[in-house]
Amino acid sequence: MTPPQSRGIIWHTPAGYIEEVAVGLLSAEDREYLAREFQEKLKAEVVLHFFRDGDEASEVTQQILEELEGLDPRITVRRHSFPQDEDSVKRFAIDKAPAIVVARVDRDFGIRFYGMPTGYEFSSLVEDVIDVSRGEVDLPRDVLEELQELDSDVHIQVFVTPACPYCPRAVRTAHKFAMASDRITADMVMATDFNDLSTRYGITAVPHMVVNETTNFIGTLPEQQFLAEVLKGARSEPE
């Protein structure tokens, strides 16, 4: 299959190449492939809570979510206005938009996307949907055990850009940690959509992780090393 020439969402296929499609215009082949993936792998219903304001990033994000919702009846998008929908904003602790919460009907796993899930991060969203639906997370046993022993709350922010090929691994690791521990909330933050926040944290390279406002680290790390940095942040006192 020849990848379309238009740029937008990027999806990794089993063949190992990247297909790029215009946002909101998944090709018939792309839709067929994703629908088959969801048909084979989804179990429980997944609810994508979408918080939007009136900006262009929210419009693009809505198009992406509507594409996903149309691929499988087990994917539901619930739309919320930010900040007007105060109950939902408070329930999920949303502080900016656009935002996506990947959850089950009966459970919030602490998985957040802030900004447009475009570029390489489209694959992160798809894989998160599958993991949440299955209620399973693929992590080494020793990592799982340490995560389950956490006794304090941890907030992980993973700053990314659409064109960063290494960022999805960091996002997926953080989101897997959130699934494995009720103590963790993990955010993908699209740095290009939140310039003020990127400036505040001094984001000059991605992926850039911020843990509990106390610990920063950059780059894609193996899960055990990523965990070590997270634990360092969990144990540090804010300055």
MDAnalysis code that builds the backbone (N, CA, C; Angstrom):
import MDAnalysis as mda
import numpy as np

u = mda.Universe.empty(717, n_residues=239, atom_resindex=np.repeat(np.arange(239), 3), trajectory=True)
u.add_TopologyAttr("name", ["N", "CA", "C"] * 239)
u.add_TopologyAttr("resid", np.arange(1, 240))
u.add_TopologyAttr("resname", ["MET", "THR", "PRO", "PRO", "GLN", "SER", "ARG", "GLY", "ILE", "ILE", "TRP", "HIS", "THR", "PRO", "ALA", "GLY", "TYR", "ILE", "GLU", "GLU", "VAL", "ALA", "VAL", "GLY", "LEU", "LEU", "SER", "ALA", "GLU", "ASP", "ARG", "GLU", "TYR", "LEU", "ALA", "ARG", "GLU", "PHE", "GLN", "GLU", "LYS", "LEU", "LYS", "ALA", "GLU", "VAL", "VAL", "LEU", "HIS", "PHE", "PHE", "ARG", "ASP", "GLY", "ASP", "GLU", "ALA", "SER", "GLU", "VAL", "THR", "GLN", "GLN", "ILE", "LEU", "GLU", "GLU", "LEU", "GLU", "GLY", "LEU", "ASP", "PRO", "ARG", "ILE", "THR", "VAL", "ARG", "ARG", "HIS", "SER", "PHE", "PRO", "GLN", "ASP", "GLU", "ASP", "SER", "VAL", "LYS", "ARG", "PHE", "ALA", "ILE", "ASP", "LYS", "ALA", "PRO", "ALA", "ILE", "VAL", "VAL", "ALA", "ARG", "VAL", "ASP", "ARG", "ASP", "PHE", "GLY", "ILE", "ARG", "PHE", "TYR", "GLY", "MET", "PRO", "THR", "GLY", "TYR", "GLU", "PHE", "SER", "SER", "LEU", "VAL", "GLU", "ASP", "VAL", "ILE", "ASP", "VAL", "SER", "ARG", "GLY", "GLU", "VAL", "ASP", "LEU", "PRO", "ARG", "ASP", "VAL", "LEU", "GLU", "GLU", "LEU", "GLN", "GLU", "LEU", "ASP", "SER", "ASP", "VAL", "HIS", "ILE", "GLN", "VAL", "PHE", "VAL", "THR", "PRO", "ALA", "CYS", "PRO", "TYR", "CYS", "PRO", "ARG", "ALA", "VAL", "ARG", "THR", "ALA", "HIS", "LYS", "PHE", "ALA", "MET", "ALA", "SER", "ASP", "ARG", "ILE", "THR", "ALA", "ASP", "MET", "VAL", "MET", "ALA", "THR", "ASP", "PHE", "ASN", "ASP", "LEU", "SER", "THR", "ARG", "TYR", "GLY", "ILE", "THR", "ALA", "VAL", "PRO", "HIS", "MET", "VAL", "VAL", "ASN", "GLU", "THR", "THR", "ASN", "PHE", "ILE", "GLY", "THR", "LEU", "PRO", "GLU", "GLN", "GLN", "PHE", "LEU", "ALA", "GLU", "VAL", "LEU", "LYS", "GLY", "ALA", "ARG", "SER", "GLU", "PRO", "GLU"])
u.atoms.positions = np.array([
    [0.844, -1.186, 0.000],
    [0.000, 0.000, 0.000],
    [0.884, 1.242, 0.000],
    [0.586, 2.196, -0.843],
    [1.350, 3.436, -0.906],
    [0.766, 4.456, 0.058],
    [1.588, 4.964, 0.996],
    [1.068, 5.948, 1.944],
    [0.556, 7.189, 1.232],
    [-0.572, 7.741, 1.666],
    [-1.067, 8.992, 1.095],
    [-0.056, 10.112, 1.291],
    [-0.120, 11.115, 0.459],
    [0.850, 12.197, 0.514],
    [0.497, 13.270, 1.534],
    [-0.768, 13.381, 1.910],
    [-1.162, 14.425, 2.855],
    [-0.643, 14.123, 4.243],
    [-0.379, 15.176, 5.013],
    [0.194, 14.990, 6.343],
    [-0.879, 15.144, 7.407],
    [-0.694, 14.492, 8.542],
    [-1.654, 14.601, 9.630],
    [-1.420, 13.503, 10.635],
    [-2.391, 12.629, 10.841],
    [-2.252, 11.505, 11.751],
    [-1.200, 10.550, 11.210],
    [-0.384, 9.988, 12.077],
    [0.607, 9.006, 11.662],
    [0.305, 7.699, 12.368],
    [0.275, 6.631, 11.628],
    [-0.062, 5.328, 12.196],
    [0.973, 4.306, 11.787],
    [1.454, 3.499, 12.726],
    [2.430, 2.465, 12.440],
    [1.705, 1.172, 12.106],
    [1.972, 0.605, 10.954],
    [1.322, -0.634, 10.548],
    [2.231, -1.809, 10.862],
    [1.692, -3.040, 10.889],
    [2.527, -4.208, 11.140],
    [3.642, -4.364, 10.117],
    [3.479, -3.799, 8.930],
    [4.504, -3.907, 7.900],
    [5.737, -3.079, 8.237],
    [5.616, -2.204, 9.228],
    [6.767, -1.468, 9.699],
    [6.933, -0.085, 9.106],
    [6.079, 0.320, 8.187],
    [6.181, 1.660, 7.639],
    [5.097, 2.543, 8.233],
    [5.183, 3.797, 7.924],
    [4.256, 4.781, 8.481],
    [3.326, 5.264, 7.389],
    [2.062, 5.304, 7.689],
    [1.096, 5.895, 6.787],
    [0.659, 7.229, 7.372],
    [0.588, 8.235, 6.533],
    [0.162, 9.557, 6.969],
    [-1.137, 9.905, 6.263],
    [-2.102, 10.349, 7.024],
    [-3.383, 10.715, 6.436],
    [-3.815, 12.059, 6.980],
    [-4.547, 12.778, 6.203],
    [-5.035, 14.075, 6.654],
    [-5.969, 13.884, 7.831],
    [-5.870, 14.784, 8.805],
    [-6.731, 14.713, 9.969],
    [-8.190, 14.675, 9.525],
    [-8.942, 13.739, 10.077],
    [-10.347, 13.620, 9.747],
    [-10.604, 12.909, 8.441],
    [-9.536, 12.423, 7.776],
    [-9.700, 11.767, 6.489],
    [-8.948, 10.447, 6.463],
    [-9.205, 9.594, 7.423],
    [-8.609, 8.264, 7.400],
    [-9.033, 7.564, 6.118],
    [-8.068, 6.960, 5.447],
    [-8.395, 6.258, 4.213],
    [-9.223, 5.018, 4.521],
    [-9.825, 4.462, 3.494],
    [-10.617, 3.244, 3.669],
    [-9.749, 2.123, 4.217],
    [-8.502, 2.038, 3.739],
    [-7.592, 0.997, 4.231],
    [-7.254, 1.207, 5.697],
    [-7.009, 2.462, 6.073],
    [-6.707, 2.764, 7.476],
    [-7.888, 2.415, 8.378],
    [-9.079, 2.793, 7.944],
    [-10.271, 2.482, 8.738],
    [-10.462, 0.972, 8.858],
    [-10.242, 0.276, 7.772],
    [-10.400, -1.182, 7.796],
    [-9.396, -1.825, 8.739],
    [-8.156, -1.350, 8.680],
    [-7.121, -1.908, 9.551],
    [-7.446, -1.658, 11.018],
    [-7.794, -0.419, 11.355],
    [-8.096, -0.093, 12.745],
    [-9.347, -0.809, 13.228],
    [-10.355, -0.884, 12.383],
    [-11.580, -1.588, 12.769],
    [-11.281, -3.050, 13.064],
    [-10.404, -3.641, 12.282],
    [-10.032, -5.038, 12.516],
    [-9.256, -5.191, 13.826],
    [-8.332, -4.252, 14.076],
    [-7.596, -4.275, 15.342],
    [-8.552, -4.197, 16.530],
    [-9.486, -3.271, 16.472],
    [-10.439, -3.120, 17.565],
    [-11.343, -4.344, 17.691],
    [-11.789, -4.876, 16.570],
    [-12.656, -6.050, 16.601],
    [-11.961, -7.217, 17.285],
    [-10.678, -7.381, 17.023],
    [-9.923, -8.508, 17.573],
    [-9.508, -8.296, 19.024],
    [-9.269, -7.046, 19.423],
    [-8.603, -6.808, 20.700],
    [-9.459, -6.151, 21.778],
    [-10.504, -5.425, 21.399],
    [-11.304, -4.758, 22.423],
    [-12.185, -5.750, 23.167],
    [-12.372, -5.488, 24.454],
    [-13.269, -6.298, 25.285],
    [-14.377, -5.415, 25.856],
    [-14.067, -4.671, 26.915],
    [-15.074, -3.812, 27.544],
    [-15.186, -2.483, 26.806],
    [-16.288, -1.781, 27.055],
    [-16.495, -0.468, 26.446],
    [-15.468, 0.532, 26.965],
    [-14.980, 1.361, 26.071],
    [-14.060, 2.441, 26.416],
    [-14.788, 3.769, 26.236],
    [-14.669, 4.635, 27.228],
    [-15.277, 5.962, 27.153],
    [-14.166, 6.996, 27.025],
    [-14.223, 7.780, 25.961],
    [-13.280, 8.868, 25.755],
    [-13.969, 10.168, 26.156],
    [-13.645, 10.648, 27.338],
    [-14.201, 11.920, 27.802],
    [-13.401, 13.041, 27.142],
    [-14.076, 13.827, 26.338],
    [-13.422, 14.868, 25.555],
    [-13.827, 16.241, 26.074],
    [-12.831, 16.994, 26.526],
    [-13.054, 18.354, 27.027],
    [-12.552, 19.335, 25.975],
    [-13.428, 20.216, 25.535],
    [-13.074, 21.133, 24.465],
    [-13.423, 22.565, 24.821],
    [-12.655, 23.471, 24.240],
    [-13.053, 24.871, 24.243],
    [-13.256, 25.259, 22.781],
    [-13.155, 26.507, 22.440],
    [-13.512, 26.902, 21.086],
    [-12.359, 27.018, 20.118],
    [-11.178, 26.496, 20.471],
    [-10.025, 26.714, 19.608],
    [-9.899, 25.650, 18.519],
    [-8.962, 25.885, 17.606],
    [-8.766, 24.981, 16.474],
    [-8.294, 23.610, 16.929],
    [-7.448, 23.575, 17.959],
    [-6.959, 22.289, 18.454],
    [-8.111, 21.409, 18.922],
    [-9.122, 22.008, 19.527],
    [-10.290, 21.237, 19.958],
    [-11.061, 20.702, 18.762],
    [-11.152, 21.490, 17.698],
    [-11.856, 21.041, 16.496],
    [-11.158, 19.833, 15.884],
    [-9.842, 19.899, 15.788],
    [-9.080, 18.786, 15.217],
    [-9.217, 17.547, 16.089],
    [-9.093, 17.736, 17.399],
    [-9.211, 16.604, 18.319],
    [-10.577, 15.954, 18.209],
    [-11.619, 16.755, 18.073],
    [-12.965, 16.195, 17.933],
    [-13.069, 15.345, 16.669],
    [-12.475, 15.795, 15.576],
    [-12.499, 15.008, 14.344],
    [-11.834, 13.654, 14.535],
    [-10.702, 13.653, 15.226],
    [-9.982, 12.404, 15.462],
    [-10.833, 11.446, 16.290],
    [-11.434, 11.957, 17.354],
    [-12.236, 11.100, 18.223],
    [-13.478, 10.586, 17.515],
    [-14.076, 11.403, 16.677],
    [-15.239, 10.944, 15.927],
    [-14.862, 9.831, 14.953],
    [-13.648, 9.913, 14.380],
    [-13.167, 8.828, 13.520],
    [-13.082, 7.531, 14.320],
    [-12.484, 7.592, 15.508],
    [-12.331, 6.389, 16.328],
    [-13.680, 5.847, 16.776],
    [-14.564, 6.731, 17.193],
    [-15.875, 6.308, 17.680],
    [-16.641, 5.558, 16.602],
    [-16.443, 5.939, 15.352],
    [-17.163, 5.300, 14.263],
    [-16.621, 3.949, 13.857],
    [-15.497, 3.546, 14.440],
    [-14.864, 2.293, 14.036],
    [-15.325, 1.087, 14.835],
    [-15.852, 1.309, 16.042],
    [-16.255, 0.172, 16.871],
    [-17.303, 0.636, 17.881],
    [-18.385, -0.120, 18.055],
    [-19.448, 0.298, 18.982],
    [-19.014, 0.304, 20.442],
    [-17.862, -0.285, 20.733],
    [-17.377, -0.292, 22.117],
    [-16.584, 0.961, 22.465],
    [-16.460, 1.873, 21.527],
    [-15.797, 3.154, 21.772],
    [-16.855, 4.257, 21.773],
    [-16.940, 4.981, 22.891],
    [-17.922, 6.056, 23.032],
    [-17.215, 7.347, 23.405],
    [-17.573, 8.425, 22.742],
    [-17.036, 9.744, 23.072],
    [-18.092, 10.534, 23.837],
    [-17.716, 11.034, 25.002],
    [-18.598, 11.912, 25.772],
    [-17.992, 13.306, 25.772],
    [-18.743, 14.255, 25.292],
    [-18.238, 15.601, 25.084],
    [-18.564, 16.508, 26.266],
    [-17.578, 17.287, 26.671],
    [-17.731, 18.224, 27.780],
    [-17.158, 19.575, 27.359],
    [-17.810, 20.646, 27.777],
    [-17.289, 21.987, 27.526],
    [-16.351, 22.376, 28.660],
    [-15.196, 22.922, 28.303],
    [-14.230, 23.388, 29.297],
    [-14.169, 24.913, 29.239],
    [-14.300, 25.557, 30.403],
    [-14.446, 25.017, 31.756],
    [-15.891, 24.964, 32.243],
    [-16.850, 25.130, 31.342],
    [-18.246, 25.290, 31.758],
    [-18.823, 24.049, 32.436],
    [-18.425, 22.861, 31.990],
    [-18.957, 21.625, 32.574],
    [-18.221, 21.344, 33.882],
    [-18.592, 22.097, 34.900],
    [-17.810, 22.123, 36.138],
    [-17.745, 20.771, 36.837],
    [-18.838, 20.024, 36.838],
    [-18.839, 18.735, 37.534],
    [-17.830, 17.775, 36.920],
    [-17.827, 17.667, 35.605],
    [-16.898, 16.754, 34.938],
    [-15.464, 17.259, 35.012],
    [-15.295, 18.570, 34.899],
    [-13.960, 19.152, 35.024],
    [-13.373, 18.827, 36.391],
    [-14.180, 18.963, 37.419],
    [-13.717, 18.658, 38.773],
    [-13.496, 17.167, 38.956],
    [-14.405, 16.354, 38.440],
    [-14.305, 14.899, 38.603],
    [-12.998, 14.365, 38.045],
    [-12.593, 14.869, 36.870],
    [-11.386, 14.359, 36.226],
    [-10.183, 15.281, 36.402],
    [-10.351, 16.346, 37.180],
    [-9.262, 17.290, 37.475],
    [-8.623, 17.826, 36.198],
    [-9.463, 18.281, 35.269],
    [-8.982, 18.820, 34.003],
    [-8.657, 20.300, 34.169],
    [-7.463, 20.705, 33.728],
    [-7.051, 22.094, 33.927],
    [-6.750, 22.837, 32.629],
    [-6.953, 22.187, 31.487],
    [-6.732, 22.831, 30.192],
    [-7.428, 22.010, 29.114],
    [-7.532, 22.605, 27.927],
    [-8.215, 21.915, 26.833],
    [-7.499, 22.240, 25.518],
    [-7.604, 21.325, 24.537],
    [-8.402, 20.096, 24.552],
    [-7.785, 19.028, 25.442],
    [-8.653, 18.195, 25.991],
    [-8.212, 17.114, 26.859],
    [-9.029, 15.862, 26.578],
    [-8.370, 14.720, 26.699],
    [-9.030, 13.423, 26.542],
    [-8.721, 12.580, 27.767],
    [-9.745, 11.993, 28.348],
    [-9.596, 11.006, 29.417],
    [-9.978, 9.657, 28.828],
    [-9.053, 8.704, 28.859],
    [-9.328, 7.356, 28.350],
    [-9.732, 6.498, 29.541],
    [-10.994, 6.092, 29.588],
    [-11.530, 5.441, 30.780],
    [-12.473, 4.309, 30.407],
    [-12.885, 3.575, 31.423],
    [-13.974, 2.622, 31.282],
    [-15.226, 3.277, 31.857],
    [-16.358, 2.671, 31.638],
    [-17.607, 3.213, 32.178],
    [-17.518, 3.348, 33.690],
    [-16.868, 2.387, 34.328],
    [-16.842, 2.322, 35.785],
    [-15.486, 2.644, 36.398],
    [-14.530, 3.102, 35.573],
    [-13.204, 3.330, 36.151],
    [-12.400, 4.347, 35.356],
    [-11.766, 5.259, 36.090],
    [-10.812, 6.206, 35.521],
    [-9.417, 5.701, 35.856],
    [-8.615, 5.421, 34.835],
    [-7.272, 4.882, 35.051],
    [-6.213, 5.968, 35.216],
    [-6.603, 7.238, 35.141],
    [-5.612, 8.297, 35.279],
    [-4.863, 8.613, 33.997],
    [-5.411, 8.205, 32.851],
    [-4.773, 8.437, 31.553],
    [-5.340, 9.709, 30.937],
    [-4.443, 10.641, 30.600],
    [-4.862, 11.920, 30.042],
    [-4.053, 12.253, 28.783],
    [-4.735, 12.867, 27.822],
    [-4.081, 13.486, 26.666],
    [-4.473, 14.957, 26.670],
    [-3.481, 15.840, 26.671],
    [-3.734, 17.273, 26.559],
    [-3.146, 17.764, 25.237],
    [-3.992, 18.362, 24.425],
    [-3.565, 18.766, 23.100],
    [-4.001, 17.749, 22.065],
    [-3.697, 18.029, 20.820],
    [-4.131, 17.165, 19.725],
    [-3.307, 15.880, 19.685],
    [-3.949, 14.714, 19.669],
    [-3.201, 13.451, 19.580],
    [-2.856, 13.135, 18.128],
    [-2.080, 14.016, 17.517],
    [-1.711, 13.866, 16.119],
    [-0.260, 13.430, 16.007],
    [0.211, 13.273, 14.771],
    [1.563, 12.782, 14.581],
    [1.700, 11.389, 15.168],
    [2.849, 11.135, 15.736],
    [3.101, 9.810, 16.306],
    [2.195, 9.499, 17.490],
    [1.615, 10.525, 18.103],
    [0.798, 10.275, 19.290],
    [-0.569, 9.673, 18.979],
    [-0.948, 9.629, 17.718],
    [-2.178, 8.921, 17.374],
    [-2.060, 7.449, 17.749],
    [-0.879, 6.880, 17.538],
    [-0.687, 5.471, 17.900],
    [-0.779, 5.274, 19.407],
    [-0.313, 6.256, 20.193],
    [-0.431, 6.154, 21.653],
    [-1.891, 6.083, 22.066],
    [-2.720, 6.919, 21.447],
    [-4.144, 6.925, 21.775],
    [-4.789, 5.591, 21.421],
    [-4.505, 5.078, 20.243],
    [-5.089, 3.801, 19.817],
    [-4.679, 2.677, 20.765],
    [-3.405, 2.616, 21.111],
    [-2.924, 1.547, 21.985],
    [-3.474, 1.685, 23.396],
    [-3.645, 2.917, 23.861],
    [-4.270, 3.123, 25.173],
    [-5.715, 2.641, 25.178],
    [-6.442, 2.915, 24.108],
    [-7.830, 2.453, 24.009],
    [-7.880, 0.935, 24.139],
    [-6.974, 0.251, 23.471],
    [-6.948, -1.214, 23.527],
    [-6.616, -1.693, 24.934],
    [-5.593, -1.106, 25.558],
    [-5.206, -1.527, 26.910],
    [-6.332, -1.310, 27.910],
    [-6.967, -0.144, 27.843],
    [-8.042, 0.160, 28.791],
    [-9.215, -0.782, 28.578],
    [-9.538, -1.070, 27.341],
    [-10.637, -1.989, 27.060],
    [-10.356, -3.375, 27.623],
    [-9.132, -3.814, 27.495],
    [-8.760, -5.156, 27.958],
    [-8.485, -5.190, 29.461],
    [-8.207, -4.022, 30.040],
    [-7.901, -3.978, 31.464],
    [-6.590, -4.643, 31.798],
    [-5.684, -4.663, 30.822],
    [-4.400, -5.331, 30.999],
    [-3.275, -4.367, 30.664],
    [-2.142, -4.555, 31.322],
    [-0.982, -3.721, 31.052],
    [0.256, -4.608, 30.994],
    [1.069, -4.394, 29.979],
    [2.256, -5.211, 29.741],
    [3.477, -4.536, 30.358],
    [3.797, -4.940, 31.589],
    [4.957, -4.422, 32.297],
    [5.674, -5.570, 32.996],
    [7.001, -5.457, 33.191],
    [7.719, -6.489, 33.939],
    [7.158, -6.646, 35.351],
    [7.235, -7.852, 35.862],
    [6.645, -8.126, 37.176],
    [7.245, -7.255, 38.274],
    [8.575, -7.048, 38.237],
    [9.194, -6.250, 39.300],
    [8.727, -4.796, 39.249],
    [8.493, -4.287, 38.036],
    [7.978, -2.925, 37.897],
    [6.556, -2.843, 38.440],
    [5.734, -3.813, 38.093],
    [4.357, -3.845, 38.597],
    [4.330, -3.875, 40.118],
    [5.183, -4.687, 40.711],
    [5.196, -4.817, 42.165],
    [5.573, -3.497, 42.832],
    [6.570, -2.806, 42.275],
    [6.969, -1.524, 42.859],
    [5.877, -0.470, 42.692],
    [5.222, -0.486, 41.552],
    [4.140, 0.473, 41.328],
    [2.993, 0.253, 42.306],
    [2.689, -0.988, 42.570],
    [1.572, -1.302, 43.458],
    [1.885, -1.010, 44.916],
    [3.154, -0.746, 45.220],
    [3.547, -0.411, 46.586],
    [3.613, 1.099, 46.827],
    [3.330, 1.888, 45.802],
    [3.348, 3.345, 45.980],
    [2.386, 3.768, 47.084],
    [2.836, 4.663, 47.953],
    [1.977, 5.107, 49.052],
    [1.722, 6.612, 49.022],
    [2.032, 7.247, 47.876],
    [1.747, 8.675, 47.714],
    [1.330, 8.925, 46.268],
    [0.619, 10.026, 46.053],
    [0.130, 10.335, 44.713],
    [1.257, 10.858, 43.827],
    [1.203, 10.471, 42.558],
    [2.232, 10.853, 41.595],
    [1.559, 11.404, 40.339],
    [2.051, 12.536, 39.882],
    [1.555, 13.144, 38.638],
    [2.711, 13.199, 37.644],
    [2.564, 12.485, 36.532],
    [3.584, 12.463, 35.486],
    [3.077, 13.252, 34.286],
    [3.859, 14.221, 33.842],
    [3.564, 14.929, 32.602],
    [4.629, 14.558, 31.578],
    [4.193, 14.125, 30.403],
    [5.121, 13.774, 29.330],
    [4.921, 14.774, 28.197],
    [5.883, 15.664, 28.015],
    [5.802, 16.656, 26.945],
    [6.326, 16.055, 25.649],
    [5.554, 16.245, 24.579],
    [5.865, 15.626, 23.294],
    [5.641, 16.638, 22.171],
    [6.052, 16.257, 20.969],
    [5.694, 16.981, 19.750],
    [5.188, 15.964, 18.735],
    [4.404, 16.403, 17.754],
    [3.819, 15.441, 16.810],
    [4.844, 14.660, 16.010],
    [6.001, 15.280, 15.716],
    [6.974, 14.651, 14.827],
    [8.030, 13.833, 15.557],
    [7.916, 13.704, 16.872],
    [8.922, 12.970, 17.654],
    [8.639, 11.473, 17.618],
    [9.513, 10.676, 16.983],
    [9.254, 9.235, 16.887],
    [9.512, 8.477, 18.181],
    [10.210, 9.111, 19.126],
    [10.544, 8.445, 20.383],
    [9.518, 8.719, 21.477],
    [8.703, 9.738, 21.280],
    [7.781, 10.162, 22.332],
    [6.700, 9.141, 22.677],
    [6.119, 8.427, 21.714],
    [5.065, 7.479, 22.086],
    [5.504, 6.441, 23.108],
    [6.757, 6.018, 23.055],
    [7.209, 5.034, 24.038],
    [7.158, 5.616, 25.448],
    [7.562, 6.877, 25.590],
    [7.510, 7.516, 26.906],
    [6.070, 7.707, 27.364],
    [5.211, 8.135, 26.448],
    [3.794, 8.310, 26.783],
    [3.176, 6.986, 27.191],
    [3.456, 5.956, 26.428],
    [2.875, 4.645, 26.725],
    [3.384, 4.111, 28.061],
    [4.649, 4.323, 28.360],
    [5.174, 3.871, 29.651],
    [4.464, 4.585, 30.792],
    [4.327, 5.894, 30.689],
    [3.643, 6.655, 31.740],
    [2.195, 6.212, 31.889],
    [1.511, 5.990, 30.779],
    [0.112, 5.569, 30.841],
    [-0.031, 4.144, 31.373],
    [0.913, 3.278, 31.056],
    [0.887, 1.933, 31.638],
    [1.076, 2.002, 33.151],
    [1.969, 2.889, 33.597],
    [2.163, 3.064, 35.038],
    [0.866, 3.522, 35.696],
    [0.148, 4.428, 35.034],
    [-1.125, 4.904, 35.590],
    [-2.138, 3.775, 35.677],
    [-2.160, 2.908, 34.674],
    [-3.071, 1.767, 34.720],
    [-2.716, 0.810, 35.844],
    [-1.420, 0.697, 36.129],
    [-0.961, -0.270, 37.123],
    [-1.102, 0.232, 38.553],
    [-1.240, 1.541, 38.737],
    [-1.311, 2.102, 40.088],
    [-2.375, 3.177, 40.172],
    [-3.266, 3.040, 41.131],
    [-4.289, 4.063, 41.360],
    [-3.692, 5.369, 41.869],
    [-2.423, 5.329, 42.259],
    [-1.762, 6.522, 42.784],
    [-1.253, 7.451, 41.686],
    [-1.231, 6.969, 40.446],
    [-0.584, 7.714, 39.362],
    [-1.600, 8.288, 38.387],
    [-1.409, 9.548, 38.049],
    [-2.080, 10.175, 36.913],
    [-0.994, 10.558, 35.924],
    [-1.182, 10.199, 34.652],
    [-0.151, 10.445, 33.644],
    [-0.742, 11.200, 32.462],
    [-0.107, 12.307, 32.122],
    [-0.585, 13.177, 31.049],
    [0.370, 13.164, 29.865],
    [-0.152, 12.984, 28.669],
    [0.564, 13.405, 27.473],
    [0.246, 14.881, 27.294],
    [1.273, 15.702, 27.126],
    [1.065, 17.133, 26.895],
    [1.734, 17.495, 25.574],
    [0.936, 17.903, 24.597],
    [1.480, 18.320, 23.310],
    [2.101, 19.700, 23.479],
    [3.430, 19.729, 23.486],
    [4.145, 20.969, 23.795],
    [3.782, 22.093, 22.840],
    [3.528, 21.761, 21.587],
    [3.214, 22.785, 20.590],
    [1.832, 23.390, 20.780],
    [0.978, 22.742, 21.555],
    [-0.359, 23.276, 21.831],
    [-0.411, 24.093, 23.115],
    [0.619, 23.957, 23.951],
    [0.639, 24.665, 25.235],
    [2.003, 25.333, 25.407],
    [2.217, 26.403, 24.649],
    [3.517, 27.065, 24.643],
    [3.888, 27.651, 26.000],
    [2.917, 28.230, 26.701],
    [3.215, 28.824, 28.005],
    [3.680, 27.760, 28.986],
    [3.017, 26.615, 28.961],
    [3.402, 25.530, 29.859],
    [4.785, 25.001, 29.493],
    [5.061, 24.894, 28.209],
    [6.376, 24.426, 27.763],
    [7.471, 25.386, 28.210],
    [7.185, 26.680, 28.136],
    [8.154, 27.677, 28.592],
    [8.357, 27.580, 30.095],
    [7.284, 27.384, 30.817],
    [7.360, 27.277, 32.281],
    [8.287, 26.154, 32.711],
    [8.220, 25.023, 32.018],
    [9.042, 23.872, 32.398],
    [10.356, 23.800, 31.621],
    [10.614, 24.783, 30.789],
    [11.873, 24.804, 30.058],
    [12.012, 23.670, 29.069],
    [10.948, 23.381, 28.340],
    [10.973, 22.264, 27.401],
    [11.758, 22.668, 26.158],
    [12.901, 22.034, 25.954],
    [13.722, 22.284, 24.768],
    [13.961, 21.017, 23.970],
    [13.659, 19.871, 24.544],
    [13.804, 18.586, 23.859],
    [12.705, 17.663, 24.367],
    [12.302, 16.736, 23.531],
    [11.235, 15.803, 23.900],
    [11.657, 14.374, 23.565],
    [11.083, 13.397, 24.288],
    [10.117, 13.539, 25.373],
    [10.765, 14.095, 26.639],
    [10.042, 14.963, 27.308],
    [10.501, 15.588, 28.548],
    [9.460, 15.289, 29.622],
    [9.897, 14.614, 30.673],
    [8.996, 14.212, 31.750],
    [9.140, 15.119, 32.965],
    [8.009, 15.471, 33.547],
    [7.970, 16.234, 34.794],
    [7.162, 15.415, 35.790],
    [7.757, 15.116, 36.947],
    [7.104, 14.287, 37.959],
    [6.890, 15.112, 39.216],
    [5.623, 15.314, 39.563],
    [5.262, 16.008, 40.809],
    [5.923, 17.371, 40.967],
    [6.218, 18.034, 39.856],
    [6.814, 19.370, 39.897],
    [8.202, 19.373, 40.526],
    [8.776, 18.210, 40.788],
    [10.059, 18.159, 41.494],
    [11.170, 17.517, 40.685],
    [10.829, 16.641, 39.773],
    [11.828, 15.866, 39.040],
    [11.582, 15.972, 37.544],
    [12.654, 16.241, 36.797],
    [12.585, 16.301, 35.343],
    [13.570, 15.304, 34.754],
    [13.189, 14.647, 33.685],
    [14.145, 13.831, 32.936],
    [13.729, 13.801, 31.481],
    [14.696, 13.582, 30.627],
    [14.487, 13.691, 29.185],
    [14.907, 12.399, 28.503],
    [14.156, 12.018, 27.494],
    [14.538, 10.881, 26.673],
    [13.708, 9.645, 26.954],
    [13.873, 8.682, 26.082],
    [13.156, 7.418, 26.206],
    [13.986, 6.459, 27.041],
    [13.434, 6.014, 28.151],
    [14.153, 5.137, 29.068],
    [13.474, 3.779, 29.151],
    [14.245, 2.728, 29.439],
    [13.622, 1.437, 29.752],
    [12.695, 1.586, 30.954],
    [11.736, 0.702, 31.066],
    [10.697, 0.853, 32.090],
    [11.255, 0.923, 33.503],
    [12.286, 0.137, 33.818],
    [12.842, 0.149, 35.166],
    [13.506, 1.490, 35.470],
    [14.229, 2.057, 34.498],
    [14.855, 3.367, 34.703],
    [13.808, 4.479, 34.768],
    [12.785, 4.361, 33.958],
    [11.675, 5.327, 34.005],
    [11.049, 5.295, 35.391],
    [10.839, 4.099, 35.918],
    [10.263, 3.954, 37.255],
    [11.158, 4.583, 38.313],
    [12.474, 4.406, 38.182],
    [13.397, 4.982, 39.158],
    [13.255, 6.499, 39.212],
    [13.090, 7.128, 38.050],
    [12.901, 8.579, 38.014],
    [11.553, 8.973, 38.618],
    [10.532, 8.179, 38.341],
    [9.209, 8.452, 38.910],
    [9.254, 8.346, 40.430],
    [9.912, 7.326, 40.941],
    [10.020, 7.154, 42.391],
    [10.823, 8.285, 43.020],
    [11.833, 8.760, 42.309],
    [12.609, 9.894, 42.801],
    [11.701, 11.115, 42.952],
    [10.857, 11.335, 41.952],
    [9.931, 12.457, 42.021],
    [8.901, 12.288, 43.116],
    [8.464, 11.053, 43.332],
    [7.461, 10.786, 44.360],
    [8.004, 11.064, 45.755],
    [9.307, 10.899, 45.922],
    [9.918, 11.044, 47.246],
    [10.473, 12.437, 47.496],
    [10.519, 13.266, 46.447],
    [11.107, 14.600, 46.582],
    [10.082, 15.589, 47.106],
    [10.571, 16.551, 47.834],
    [9.714, 17.623, 48.332],
    [9.749, 18.789, 47.353],
    [8.585, 19.412, 47.083],
    [8.575, 20.584, 46.200],
    [9.461, 21.682, 46.754],
    [10.123, 22.395, 45.844],
    [10.997, 23.491, 46.281],
    [10.170, 24.696, 46.714],
])
